[in-house]
Amino acid sequence: MKKLIYLTAAALAAFAFTACEKTGGNENEETDPNFTENEGSFTYYGETYKTVTLENGSVWMAEPLRYVPEGYTVSADPADDNAHIWYPYAINEDGTTAALTDEASVNALGYLYDPYAAFIVSEINDDNKKSFEGIQGICPKGWHIPTKADFFALCGYASKAEGEEADQKDETAFLYDAASKGSNIGIFNEAGWNYVFSGAKTGTSYSKVVIDENKCSNPDFIGKPALNYIMASTYFNTMSSGTIQYYALMSTFTSAYKQGRLHLAGNNITNGVQVRCVKDAE
């Protein structure tokens, strides 16, 4: 078993997992003894996840990942950039945020990962930033962190990446909706996606942008995090600050997009976001 450790010796000495953390590590053999695939679900390190086969033939996790690779621990502090994995959170009525460390919340919302944890790599820099597309990372054997192409085949809209002259659009994409300039959460849910509002850890805090009734047509969404990312493994851009970005499926709620627009945009590697794996094409 190959293990990649981020923690210092001092941190390892203090290493402790809470009761609701799921731990383990990927196997490098042809089969993974910690993974069992069933009809409509798979079990990975003792946790069972629902899956969905979409009409375009792609097979996705139908809920967020809640797996902690060997050598990592989960943090309740979004300012802790050494953690790489964070608890989900709630936005309180006063606009503050609170980490949700109970097992029910983790089961529903998953953990928030940065690309280091999701790809299981110790370094992301200018030399290797374009080398992770389609990586297995923390996904089971035979599955991978979605690529831009995986998501684009669904939503049909992607913000222009480094070197591109314009945004990309494909009106023939499976879940494309012209009014949404991409797709929207309702369309994804009709397809069986089971969209979950995990929010995002952005910079050193949890995103506090909340869905309100003036920018949303679905009352079930009110009060949930408005800014949600689902990680992709395709390189997007390097900002002027030097921060590397990867694509992610991003939600947007505005007066024009009251169903929650979904399209591909840049996600900083310092962010912690939802991860869902997609099955390798056969």
Residue frames as qw, qx, qy, qz and C-alpha x, y, z in Angstrom:
[[0.000, 0.888, 0.459, 0.000, 0.00, 0.00, 0.00],
 [0.429, 0.292, -0.001, 0.855, 1.45, 3.32, -1.08],
 [0.263, -0.823, -0.444, 0.239, 0.85, 6.15, 1.41],
 [0.328, 0.527, 0.008, 0.784, 1.44, 9.86, 0.89],
 [0.459, -0.630, -0.481, 0.401, 1.87, 11.71, 4.16],
 [0.153, 0.793, 0.091, 0.583, 1.48, 15.47, 4.53],
 [0.545, -0.824, -0.080, -0.135, 1.79, 15.73, 8.27],
 [0.176, 0.698, -0.587, 0.370, 4.91, 16.69, 10.14],
 [0.494, -0.003, -0.819, 0.291, 6.29, 14.39, 12.80],
 [0.081, 0.023, 0.531, -0.843, 4.81, 16.65, 15.47],
 [0.601, 0.041, -0.100, -0.792, 1.43, 16.59, 13.78],
 [0.675, 0.036, -0.712, -0.188, 1.56, 12.82, 13.45],
 [0.243, 0.019, -0.796, 0.555, 2.18, 12.53, 17.15],
 [0.286, 0.183, 0.434, -0.835, -1.03, 14.41, 17.78],
 [0.366, 0.014, -0.657, -0.658, -2.91, 12.64, 15.01],
 [0.255, 0.199, 0.841, -0.433, -6.44, 11.58, 16.04],
 [0.213, -0.230, -0.664, -0.679, -9.58, 10.72, 14.14],
 [0.470, -0.049, 0.374, -0.798, -13.07, 11.56, 15.43],
 [0.528, 0.116, 0.812, -0.220, -15.78, 8.94, 15.60],
 [0.647, 0.620, 0.345, -0.279, -17.43, 9.97, 12.33],
 [0.193, 0.733, -0.520, -0.394, -14.31, 10.12, 10.16],
 [0.961, 0.201, 0.187, -0.037, -13.89, 7.40, 7.58],
 [0.136, -0.784, 0.551, 0.251, -10.28, 6.49, 6.99],
 [0.907, 0.125, 0.381, 0.126, -8.24, 4.31, 4.72],
 [0.088, -0.643, 0.501, 0.573, -6.03, 4.41, 1.62],
 [0.773, 0.487, -0.169, -0.369, -6.18, 3.43, -2.03],
 [0.797, -0.190, 0.537, 0.201, -4.70, 0.12, -3.13],
 [0.194, 0.669, -0.492, -0.523, -2.37, -0.04, -6.11],
 [0.375, -0.033, 0.913, 0.156, -3.25, -3.59, -7.06],
 [0.108, -0.153, -0.705, -0.684, -5.50, -4.58, -9.97],
 [0.442, -0.603, -0.575, -0.331, -8.46, -4.93, -7.66],
 [0.092, -0.456, 0.413, -0.782, -9.26, -3.03, -4.49],
 [0.364, -0.246, -0.884, 0.160, -10.30, -5.28, -1.59],
 [0.022, -0.352, -0.504, 0.788, -11.91, -2.25, 0.06],
 [0.368, 0.283, -0.182, -0.867, -14.27, -1.63, -2.87],
 [0.283, 0.259, 0.922, 0.049, -17.41, -3.54, -3.85],
 [0.264, 0.126, -0.273, -0.916, -19.64, -2.41, -6.70],
 [0.292, 0.358, 0.862, -0.210, -23.33, -3.28, -6.73],
 [0.112, 0.558, 0.618, 0.542, -26.34, -2.36, -8.83],
 [0.169, -0.847, -0.276, -0.422, -27.04, 1.28, -8.07],
 [0.473, -0.855, 0.193, -0.091, -24.37, 1.64, -5.38],
 [0.718, 0.322, -0.514, 0.340, -20.85, 0.81, -4.28],
 [0.693, -0.718, -0.036, 0.056, -19.22, 0.23, -0.91],
 [0.543, 0.596, -0.305, 0.506, -15.84, 1.85, -0.32],
 [0.252, 0.246, -0.636, 0.687, -13.96, 1.43, 2.95],
 [0.104, -0.330, -0.838, 0.422, -17.16, 0.43, 4.73],
 [0.248, 0.464, 0.221, -0.821, -19.26, 3.34, 3.41],
 [0.398, 0.408, 0.777, 0.269, -22.01, 2.68, 0.88],
 [0.096, 0.423, -0.109, -0.894, -22.73, 5.32, -1.77],
 [0.628, 0.574, 0.489, -0.192, -25.64, 5.46, -4.20],
 [0.235, -0.240, 0.554, 0.762, -24.75, 5.71, -7.88],
 [0.564, 0.619, 0.313, -0.449, -26.74, 6.75, -10.93],
 [0.454, 0.065, 0.663, 0.591, -26.45, 5.68, -14.56],
 [0.262, 0.570, 0.062, -0.776, -27.49, 8.66, -16.66],
 [0.758, 0.532, 0.328, -0.187, -29.21, 8.34, -20.01],
 [0.419, 0.812, -0.391, -0.110, -26.00, 9.32, -21.79],
 [0.910, 0.128, -0.374, 0.125, -24.38, 6.18, -20.32],
 [0.240, 0.513, -0.553, 0.611, -22.12, 7.84, -17.74],
 [0.705, -0.477, -0.522, 0.053, -22.15, 6.46, -14.19],
 [0.066, 0.607, -0.301, 0.733, -21.77, 8.90, -11.28],
 [0.224, -0.224, -0.748, 0.584, -21.83, 8.92, -7.52],
 [0.220, -0.665, -0.491, -0.518, -25.29, 10.18, -6.53],
 [0.524, -0.842, -0.130, 0.014, -24.01, 11.64, -3.27],
 [0.143, 0.877, -0.414, 0.196, -20.84, 13.39, -2.07],
 [0.735, 0.179, -0.573, 0.316, -17.67, 11.56, -1.04],
 [0.522, -0.766, 0.186, -0.327, -16.98, 11.20, 2.70],
 [0.955, -0.007, -0.124, 0.267, -13.72, 9.29, 2.64],
 [0.217, -0.916, 0.338, 0.023, -10.50, 10.24, 4.43],
 [0.801, 0.412, -0.399, 0.171, -7.30, 8.81, 2.89],
 [0.824, -0.359, -0.196, 0.392, -4.57, 7.48, 5.13],
 [0.537, -0.015, -0.062, 0.841, -2.44, 10.26, 6.59],
 [0.090, -0.437, -0.171, -0.879, -5.11, 12.96, 6.58],
 [0.095, -0.443, -0.748, 0.486, -7.42, 14.27, 9.26],
 [0.021, 0.707, 0.522, 0.477, -10.51, 16.44, 8.92],
 [0.222, -0.068, -0.321, 0.918, -10.55, 20.01, 10.25],
 [0.028, -0.780, -0.619, 0.088, -13.45, 22.08, 11.59],
 [0.180, -0.759, 0.022, 0.625, -11.40, 25.24, 11.00],
 [0.673, 0.683, 0.249, 0.136, -11.61, 26.60, 7.42],
 [0.063, 0.945, -0.322, 0.007, -8.51, 28.71, 8.11],
 [0.645, -0.440, 0.611, 0.129, -6.46, 25.52, 8.62],
 [0.611, 0.640, -0.336, -0.321, -4.81, 25.15, 5.21],
 [0.002, 0.461, -0.887, 0.026, -2.71, 22.23, 6.44],
 [0.638, 0.053, 0.651, -0.407, -5.78, 20.04, 6.78],
 [0.105, 0.181, -0.764, -0.611, -6.70, 19.62, 3.06],
 [0.325, -0.403, -0.804, -0.293, -10.07, 18.15, 4.15],
 [0.158, -0.121, 0.370, -0.907, -12.75, 20.06, 6.07],
 [0.175, 0.402, 0.846, -0.302, -16.10, 19.32, 7.65],
 [0.013, 0.589, 0.547, 0.595, -19.25, 20.55, 5.92],
 [0.111, -0.130, -0.385, 0.907, -20.98, 23.52, 7.50],
 [0.023, 0.752, 0.658, 0.042, -24.21, 25.41, 8.10],
 [0.130, 0.340, 0.027, 0.931, -24.91, 29.12, 7.56],
 [0.139, -0.470, -0.699, 0.521, -26.63, 30.58, 10.62],
 [0.105, 0.851, 0.503, 0.108, -29.37, 33.20, 10.50],
 [0.233, -0.906, 0.041, 0.350, -26.93, 35.87, 11.68],
 [0.547, 0.796, -0.258, -0.031, -24.64, 35.13, 8.72],
 [0.263, -0.631, 0.729, -0.041, -22.01, 33.22, 10.66],
 [0.774, 0.222, -0.549, -0.222, -20.99, 29.69, 9.77],
 [0.603, -0.479, 0.573, -0.281, -20.57, 26.57, 11.89],
 [0.266, 0.326, -0.888, -0.184, -18.78, 23.33, 11.04],
 [0.865, -0.131, 0.020, -0.483, -21.04, 20.28, 11.10],
 [0.076, 0.495, -0.861, 0.093, -19.05, 17.47, 12.70],
 [0.686, -0.029, 0.593, -0.420, -21.92, 15.07, 13.45],
 [0.353, -0.062, 0.880, 0.312, -22.16, 11.86, 11.48],
 [0.428, 0.646, 0.621, -0.116, -25.61, 12.61, 10.02],
 [0.211, 0.900, -0.071, -0.375, -24.36, 15.87, 8.47],
 [0.170, -0.530, 0.730, 0.395, -21.21, 14.23, 7.09],
 [0.441, 0.204, 0.865, 0.123, -23.30, 11.42, 5.60],
 [0.386, 0.783, 0.461, -0.162, -25.59, 13.93, 3.90],
 [0.205, 0.960, -0.090, -0.170, -23.08, 16.56, 2.78],
 [0.868, 0.281, -0.111, 0.395, -19.75, 14.73, 2.56],
 [0.533, -0.571, 0.023, 0.624, -16.41, 16.37, 3.31],
 [0.354, 0.931, -0.045, -0.084, -14.86, 19.37, 1.54],
 [0.839, -0.135, 0.260, 0.459, -11.56, 18.57, -0.20],
 [0.131, 0.829, -0.322, -0.438, -8.80, 20.57, -1.82],
 [0.788, 0.503, -0.319, -0.157, -7.06, 19.10, -4.91],
 [0.079, 0.551, -0.800, 0.222, -4.10, 17.89, -2.85],
 [0.495, -0.092, 0.762, -0.408, -6.36, 15.54, -0.90],
 [0.791, 0.401, 0.200, -0.416, -8.62, 14.66, -3.84],
 [0.671, 0.609, -0.416, -0.071, -5.73, 13.86, -6.18],
 [0.871, -0.448, 0.121, 0.162, -3.61, 12.45, -3.32],
 [0.669, 0.490, -0.105, 0.549, -0.51, 14.41, -4.28],
 [0.567, -0.539, -0.242, 0.575, 2.01, 16.23, -2.13],
 [0.177, -0.476, 0.152, 0.848, 2.72, 19.07, -4.54],
 [0.470, 0.713, 0.495, 0.160, 0.89, 20.98, -7.28],
 [0.251, -0.644, 0.178, 0.700, 3.03, 23.47, -9.19],
 [0.426, 0.694, -0.218, -0.538, 3.67, 24.93, -12.63],
 [0.064, 0.415, -0.866, -0.272, 5.57, 21.82, -13.68],
 [0.017, 0.108, 0.994, 0.023, 2.83, 19.28, -12.93],
 [0.347, 0.274, 0.391, -0.807, -0.42, 21.29, -12.81],
 [0.624, 0.330, -0.290, -0.647, -1.65, 19.94, -16.17],
 [0.294, 0.278, -0.911, -0.079, -0.87, 16.31, -15.39],
 [0.232, 0.024, 0.827, -0.511, -3.80, 15.33, -13.15],
 [0.595, 0.150, -0.177, -0.770, -6.67, 15.21, -15.64],
 [0.842, 0.014, -0.420, -0.338, -8.70, 12.03, -15.11],
 [0.164, 0.386, -0.815, 0.400, -6.69, 10.96, -12.07],
 [0.587, -0.358, -0.723, -0.060, -8.11, 8.23, -9.84],
 [0.112, -0.522, 0.347, -0.771, -7.02, 10.03, -6.69],
 [0.301, -0.130, 0.739, -0.589, -9.27, 9.16, -3.75],
 [0.772, 0.147, -0.116, -0.607, -11.80, 7.46, -5.99],
 [0.836, -0.135, 0.529, -0.062, -12.16, 3.66, -6.10],
 [0.291, -0.238, 0.770, 0.515, -10.31, 1.59, -8.69],
 [0.216, 0.411, 0.800, 0.379, -12.12, 1.98, -12.01],
 [0.015, -0.918, -0.397, -0.006, -13.42, 5.45, -11.10],
 [0.517, 0.139, -0.023, 0.844, -11.83, 8.91, -11.32],
 [0.034, -0.586, -0.251, 0.770, -12.08, 12.57, -10.37],
 [0.534, 0.713, 0.455, 0.009, -14.31, 14.00, -13.14],
 [0.434, -0.023, 0.307, 0.847, -12.68, 15.84, -16.01],
 [0.226, 0.375, -0.031, -0.899, -13.90, 18.99, -17.72],
 [0.337, 0.072, -0.727, -0.594, -15.14, 16.74, -20.53],
 [0.177, -0.299, -0.924, 0.159, -17.15, 14.58, -18.10],
 [0.051, 0.553, 0.488, -0.673, -19.01, 17.61, -16.77],
 [0.174, 0.368, -0.310, -0.859, -19.19, 19.40, -20.13],
 [0.178, -0.112, -0.892, -0.399, -21.01, 16.41, -21.63],
 [0.122, -0.559, -0.780, 0.255, -23.74, 17.12, -19.07],
 [0.043, -0.745, -0.320, 0.583, -24.00, 20.91, -18.64],
 [0.561, 0.592, 0.416, 0.401, -22.65, 22.05, -22.01],
 [0.110, 0.940, -0.018, 0.321, -21.06, 25.29, -20.84],
 [0.778, -0.316, -0.121, 0.530, -17.53, 26.07, -19.64],
 [0.068, -0.966, 0.100, 0.230, -15.80, 29.36, -18.87],
 [0.675, 0.659, -0.285, 0.169, -12.77, 29.95, -21.06],
 [0.839, -0.440, 0.059, 0.314, -9.59, 28.43, -19.71],
 [0.283, -0.712, 0.393, 0.507, -6.00, 29.57, -20.08],
 [0.239, -0.208, 0.738, 0.596, -5.17, 29.86, -23.77],
 [0.217, 0.543, 0.789, 0.191, -8.80, 29.86, -24.93],
 [0.073, 0.169, 0.181, 0.966, -10.37, 32.90, -26.60],
 [0.511, -0.256, -0.116, -0.812, -13.98, 32.40, -25.50],
 [0.591, -0.115, 0.650, -0.463, -16.30, 30.38, -23.30],
 [0.133, 0.084, -0.915, -0.371, -17.24, 26.98, -24.69],
 [0.610, 0.135, 0.346, -0.700, -20.84, 25.96, -25.34],
 [0.110, 0.026, -0.931, -0.346, -22.45, 22.75, -26.58],
 [0.567, -0.019, 0.104, -0.817, -26.23, 22.98, -27.00],
 [0.783, 0.049, -0.543, -0.300, -26.38, 19.22, -27.70],
 [0.103, 0.279, -0.825, 0.481, -25.02, 18.36, -24.24],
 [0.302, -0.299, -0.905, -0.007, -27.21, 15.92, -22.34],
 [0.247, -0.671, -0.604, 0.351, -28.52, 18.35, -19.70],
 [0.226, 0.023, 0.118, 0.967, -28.00, 21.66, -21.51],
 [0.041, 0.791, 0.596, -0.133, -30.61, 24.39, -21.02],
 [0.375, 0.512, 0.179, 0.752, -30.33, 27.57, -23.07],
 [0.300, -0.852, -0.171, -0.393, -32.15, 29.70, -20.49],
 [0.743, -0.645, 0.046, 0.169, -29.62, 28.64, -17.85],
 [0.327, 0.832, -0.446, 0.043, -26.63, 29.26, -20.12],
 [0.056, 0.375, -0.905, 0.193, -25.52, 25.77, -19.17],
 [0.482, -0.343, -0.791, -0.155, -27.78, 23.62, -17.03],
 [0.352, -0.541, 0.249, -0.722, -29.52, 23.97, -13.68],
 [0.191, -0.236, 0.859, -0.413, -30.01, 22.02, -10.47],
 [0.719, 0.191, 0.352, -0.568, -33.58, 21.03, -11.29],
 [0.756, 0.479, -0.360, -0.266, -32.53, 19.44, -14.58],
 [0.238, 0.439, -0.840, 0.212, -29.66, 17.58, -12.87],
 [0.403, -0.096, 0.739, -0.532, -32.05, 16.25, -10.23],
 [0.799, 0.315, 0.068, -0.508, -34.58, 15.13, -12.83],
 [0.643, 0.491, -0.582, -0.079, -31.77, 13.08, -14.38],
 [0.914, -0.301, -0.270, 0.042, -31.14, 11.39, -10.99],
 [0.440, 0.548, -0.408, 0.583, -28.09, 13.38, -9.94],
 [0.628, -0.655, -0.392, 0.152, -29.34, 14.15, -6.39],
 [0.312, 0.624, -0.186, 0.691, -27.68, 17.56, -6.12],
 [0.631, -0.585, -0.402, 0.314, -26.43, 18.32, -2.59],
 [0.067, 0.918, -0.054, 0.387, -25.65, 21.81, -1.24],
 [0.815, -0.260, -0.241, 0.457, -22.29, 21.22, 0.43],
 [0.112, -0.984, 0.059, 0.127, -21.13, 24.83, -0.04],
 [0.743, 0.458, -0.202, 0.445, -17.42, 25.56, -0.23],
 [0.564, -0.669, 0.001, 0.483, -14.47, 26.48, 1.93],
 [0.521, 0.744, 0.094, 0.409, -13.06, 29.52, 0.11],
 [0.149, 0.724, -0.376, 0.559, -9.80, 31.10, 1.20],
 [0.189, 0.161, -0.786, 0.566, -9.73, 30.92, 5.00],
 [0.415, 0.091, 0.491, -0.761, -13.48, 30.75, 5.62],
 [0.316, 0.385, 0.864, 0.074, -16.64, 28.93, 4.67],
 [0.023, -0.259, -0.421, -0.869, -18.63, 30.71, 1.96],
 [0.106, 0.333, 0.632, -0.692, -21.46, 32.66, 3.63],
 [0.337, 0.101, -0.365, -0.862, -23.47, 33.37, 0.49],
 [0.336, 0.209, 0.852, -0.342, -26.94, 32.01, 1.18],
 [0.023, -0.323, -0.740, -0.589, -29.80, 31.25, -1.21],
 [0.183, 0.304, 0.457, -0.816, -32.60, 33.72, -0.63],
 [0.447, 0.542, 0.695, -0.155, -36.14, 33.89, -1.99],
 [0.281, 0.828, -0.046, -0.484, -35.34, 36.82, -4.30],
 [0.221, 0.622, -0.671, -0.338, -32.86, 34.73, -6.27],
 [0.045, -0.090, 0.995, 0.025, -34.43, 31.28, -6.12],
 [0.597, -0.066, -0.301, -0.740, -37.67, 29.77, -7.40],
 [0.714, -0.139, -0.686, -0.035, -37.47, 26.57, -5.35],
 [0.484, -0.737, 0.147, -0.448, -38.48, 27.00, -1.68],
 [0.957, -0.259, -0.048, 0.121, -36.59, 23.83, -0.73],
 [0.701, 0.328, -0.139, 0.617, -33.31, 25.56, -1.59],
 [0.125, -0.863, 0.039, -0.488, -33.83, 28.67, 0.55],
 [0.584, -0.750, 0.275, -0.144, -31.23, 29.07, 3.31],
 [0.932, -0.054, 0.203, 0.294, -28.73, 26.65, 1.78],
 [0.375, -0.527, 0.350, 0.678, -25.25, 27.66, 0.55],
 [0.569, 0.754, 0.080, -0.317, -25.52, 29.42, -2.81],
 [0.315, 0.739, -0.583, -0.123, -21.90, 28.88, -3.85],
 [0.875, -0.177, 0.449, -0.042, -21.19, 25.21, -4.46],
 [0.340, 0.635, -0.637, -0.276, -18.36, 23.60, -6.39],
 [0.953, -0.065, 0.292, -0.041, -17.98, 19.96, -7.44],
 [0.296, -0.679, 0.540, 0.401, -14.35, 19.25, -8.23],
 [0.859, 0.511, -0.019, -0.002, -12.93, 18.43, -11.64],
 [0.766, -0.393, 0.285, 0.422, -9.36, 17.35, -12.39],
 [0.598, 0.552, 0.271, 0.513, -8.74, 19.43, -15.53],
 [0.387, -0.297, -0.081, 0.869, -6.42, 22.44, -15.25],
 [0.183, 0.869, 0.459, -0.005, -8.16, 25.80, -15.76],
 [0.232, 0.873, -0.045, 0.427, -5.87, 28.75, -15.13],
 [0.604, -0.247, -0.351, 0.672, -3.14, 30.29, -13.01],
 [0.076, -0.954, -0.291, -0.008, -4.16, 33.62, -11.48],
 [0.313, 0.800, -0.230, 0.457, -1.90, 36.68, -11.40],
 [0.521, -0.711, 0.369, -0.296, -1.30, 35.90, -7.72],
 [0.163, 0.436, -0.885, 0.001, 0.15, 32.53, -8.73],
 [0.584, 0.001, 0.669, -0.459, -2.85, 30.54, -7.42],
 [0.095, 0.073, -0.886, -0.449, -3.56, 27.53, -9.60],
 [0.625, 0.148, 0.284, -0.712, -7.16, 26.76, -10.54],
 [0.107, 0.055, 0.958, 0.260, -8.91, 23.62, -11.74],
 [0.417, -0.244, -0.452, -0.750, -12.31, 23.37, -13.32],
 [0.100, 0.183, 0.858, -0.469, -15.31, 22.65, -11.10],
 [0.145, -0.562, -0.685, -0.441, -19.06, 22.47, -11.63],
 [0.099, -0.059, -0.363, 0.924, -20.24, 25.74, -10.09],
 [0.029, -0.692, -0.721, -0.020, -23.70, 26.81, -8.93],
 [0.096, 0.060, 0.000, 0.994, -24.98, 30.37, -9.44],
 [0.031, -0.693, -0.713, 0.106, -28.17, 31.90, -8.02],
 [0.062, -0.130, 0.041, 0.989, -29.23, 35.30, -9.36],
 [0.483, 0.434, 0.319, -0.690, -32.48, 36.97, -10.39],
 [0.552, 0.479, -0.457, -0.507, -31.78, 35.58, -13.87],
 [0.519, 0.188, -0.834, -0.020, -30.86, 32.07, -12.68],
 [0.556, -0.394, 0.327, -0.655, -33.44, 31.25, -10.03],
 [0.976, -0.043, -0.110, -0.184, -33.18, 27.49, -10.59],
 [0.623, -0.603, 0.453, 0.205, -29.47, 27.47, -9.80],
 [0.640, 0.693, -0.309, -0.122, -27.33, 27.70, -12.92],
 [0.807, -0.356, 0.415, 0.223, -24.67, 24.99, -13.30],
 [0.661, 0.724, -0.175, 0.090, -21.63, 25.49, -15.49],
 [0.857, -0.089, -0.105, 0.496, -17.88, 24.87, -15.43],
 [0.023, 0.955, -0.133, 0.266, -15.70, 27.58, -13.88],
 [0.479, 0.456, -0.587, 0.467, -12.36, 27.96, -12.10],
 [0.760, -0.625, -0.139, -0.109, -11.83, 26.66, -8.56],
 [0.050, 0.796, -0.539, 0.270, -8.75, 27.69, -6.55],
 [0.706, 0.076, -0.685, 0.165, -6.59, 24.90, -5.16],
 [0.045, 0.183, -0.611, 0.769, -6.89, 26.57, -1.76],
 [0.629, -0.169, -0.020, -0.758, -10.65, 25.90, -1.75],
 [0.197, -0.024, 0.961, -0.192, -12.34, 22.92, -0.13],
 [0.566, 0.166, -0.217, -0.777, -15.19, 21.56, -2.24],
 [0.855, 0.049, 0.395, -0.333, -17.48, 18.61, -2.79],
 [0.066, 0.411, -0.836, -0.357, -16.10, 15.56, -4.63],
 [0.859, 0.185, 0.338, -0.338, -18.04, 13.01, -6.64],
 [0.308, -0.327, 0.797, 0.404, -16.35, 10.26, -8.61],
 [0.733, 0.444, -0.086, -0.508, -17.38, 9.14, -12.10],
 [0.862, -0.070, 0.494, 0.094, -16.85, 5.65, -13.48],
 [0.164, -0.442, 0.639, 0.608, -14.19, 5.09, -16.12],
 [0.700, 0.417, -0.172, -0.554, -15.57, 4.58, -19.62],
 [0.769, -0.115, 0.627, 0.041, -15.58, 0.96, -20.68]]
